[in-house]
């Protein structure tokens, strides 16, 4: 018999069973393992894209108490000497990291929203939300009904977003990011003159040859479509690459047309 652990191996806090998936979760927001993972995710390429902030550096930043949350990244310039003193850092690496952190302040709100690690809110969903709510204050003020007006946002996800933004910890973090100069607005997208995907909702799954996930989702939006994160009866097409998983199965179950990468390119070229 397998005896599940009762306490977190990182911080010894009690574990609770997740009701949505087969998993145990630590409920301590200050858990060092969670803090490190949230910061690592925040810095990721599809989120705030802070080059140089890999897992090893994030580990050092948290262990040395230079960083306790994502907002602390934007105060590292004040601690440059301590940053340089970290293992395998040095002046050049430190200055490159600080420059990347400074550059990340300019990203649109969608990147910040994706970086906040709200459960089930990935890059595509963040784009859809910020296309509807163009600044952070409007998004935080939105209730569950308003959120569900966005394509692909159901009751459970809307409730998760409302719960996230109602947290005092979240609001303090966002206030500190705002004070640091991080952009809190989403520019209105310039649509292409020719919009072959106007009014269409597409879901991308699997690995594509010519596009990263972010690139094809941006292209879909540019051509007038919506890039959703989950398949539903409202989905017009699923673009499936290699190793497509449950989303492809769901598309077949619902009878949603499935496009290969070449099919997608023919579609947008009017073929």
N, C-alpha and C positions, 0 to 999 in steps of 0.2 A: 504493500500500500504506500501511496505517496502522501506525505504530510505537508501541506502548503505552509510556507512561513507565515508567522503572525506579525512580524515586525520588519520594517524596511532595513535592508542590509547596509544602507548608507547612513541613516540617521536614527534608526531604532524606533521610529514612530509606528503606531499601529497601522496595519494594512486593512483596506476595505475592498470587497469584491466589486468590480465594475459591473453594472447592471446591463450594459450594452454589449460587451464582449467578454470572452473568457480571460479575465486578467485580474490581478490584484494591484491596487494602486496605493501609493503612499499619499496621504492627505496633507502632508506638511509642506507648505509653499516655500519654506526656507531650506528644504532638504538639499544638501550640497550637490547630490547627483542630479536633481532636477534643475537646480540653478545653472549648473554647467551645461546641461542639455538645452535649456531655454536660450542661453546666450549663444551657444554654438549655432543653434537653428536661426536665431535672429541675424547672425552674421552671414548666413548662407547665400550662395550665388543668386538664387531666385527670390531671396528676401531683401536684406539691406546690402548685400554684396560687399562685405568688408573683407577685402583680400588680405591674407596674412593671419586672420583670426581663426586658425584651425583648432582642432580638438586639443592638441598639446599646449598651445598658448592659452586657450580658454581655461584649461586645467590649472595652469600656473597663475593666471589672473585671479581666479577664485580662491585658490589655496593660499595665495599671498595676501588676500583680502584687499586687493586693489579694486576689484569689481565684485559687487553683490547682486547687481541686476543689469539689464541692458542699458539703462540710463547712465550708469557709471562709466560706460565706454566713452561717453562724450565729455568726461572730466579727466580722462587719462593724460591730456596735454598738460594738466596742472601737476601731474606726477611723472613727468618725463624721466627724471633721474632714476626713480624706482622702477620704471618700465625698462629702461636700458639695462638695469642690474639683473633682470631676469635671465635665466639660462638660455643660451643661443639667441640672444636678442641683439644687443649692440645698437649704436646710434643710427646707422642707416636703416636697419629693420624697424626700429622704433618709429623713426620719422615717416617711413613708408606706411606703417600701420596707422599713424595719426592722420596722415593725408587721406587714407582710404576712409577712415571714420568721418573726417570732415566732409568728404565728397558725398557720403551716404545721406547727409542731411537734406540733400536736394532731391532725393527720390520722390516719386509721387506717393500719395497716401496708400495706394493699393499695395505697394511693396512693404510699407510699415505695417499695414493690417495683416498681411500674410506673415510677417515676422513676429507678430505678437503671440503666435502659437495658440490661437483659439481652436478648440477641438473641432475638427471637421472643416475648418476654413483654410483651404489651400490657396494657391495662386489664382486659379480660375474663379473661385468663389469670391475672393478678395476683389478681383477686377469687376465682377458683377455688382458687388455691394457698393464699391466706390464710384461706379458709373451711375448709380442711382442716388447715393448720398455723397456729395462732392467735398465734404469736409468732415473732420473727426467729430466736431460737436454735434452735427446733424445725425451722424451715425450713432453716437452714444445716446442721443435723445430718442432714437427710433424705438417704438414698442414692437412687440411680436407681430402684430397685424401688419404694420408698415414693412417690416422685414420680409414677410411672406409674399409681398407684392413683387419681390425680386425673383426672377426665374431661378428655379433650383433650390430655393430656400423653403423648407417645409417646417412644420410646427416644432419638431425636435431641435433642428438647427437654429431656428429663430430663438427658442428658449435658451439654448446654449450661449448665443451671442448676447442676449439681454442679461443673462446671469454674469457673463464675463465682465461686461461694462458696468454692472451695478456694484461690482466689488470695489471697496475702498482702496485695496492694494493696486488694482488696475488703474484706477483714477489717479492715484499718486504717481504711478509710473508714467502715465501719459502726460501729466502736468510737468514732470521733470524732463521728459523728452522734449516737450514744447519749449520749456525754458532754455534748453540746450540749443534750440534753433532747428530742431528736426521738423521738416515740412509736414503739415497736417491737412493739406488740400490735394485734390485730384483735378488736374486740368481736364477740360472737356475735350474729348477725342476729336481729331480731325478725320473725318470719314473720306474714304476714297470716292472719286467721282463715279467710278464704275463699281457697283456694289452687288456682285453676284450672290452674296450670302445674306442680303437684306431680309430681315424677318426670320432667319433660320437659326435654330439652336443646334450646336454641334458639341459632341463630347469626344475627347481624344483619349485613347488608351494604348498602352504598349509603347515600344521603342521605335521611333521613326529614323529614317536614314538621313534626310536632308534638314530636318528641323529639330530643335530642342522642344520640349513641351511648352516652354514660355514663348518661343518664337512662333510656333503655329497658333497658339492661343491669341497672341497679339495680332497675327495676320487675320484670323477669323474676325476679330473685332474690327480691324481696319477695313475689312471688306463688308461690313454691315451686319455681321452675325453675332451670335452670343456664344461664348465658350463656357459651357456648363461643366460642373464637376461630377454630376451623376446622371445616369440614364433614367428617363421617365417617358410616359406616353407623349409628352410634349416635345421630346427630342426628335429633330428631323433627320440627323445623320450621326453615326458613330464612325470616327476615323480610327482604324485599328492598325497598329504597327506590330512588330514582333513581340511575342510573349504577352499578348493581350490577355487579360484575365477576366474577372467577374463582370466587368462592364460590357465586354463582348457577349458574354453569356446572357446578360440582362437584355441587351439589344435584340438578340435572336429570340428570346422569350417573348418580347413585346412586339416583334416584327418591325423593328426600326432598321432602315437601310444601313448597311455597313460598307464603308468606303476604304479601299487601300490608299496608300499614300499617292499612288499615281492616279487613282480615281478622284481623289481630292483635288489634285492639280488640274485635271481635266475639267472638274466642276467649276473651279474659280477662273479658268481660262475660257469658260463658255462652251466647253466641249460636250 
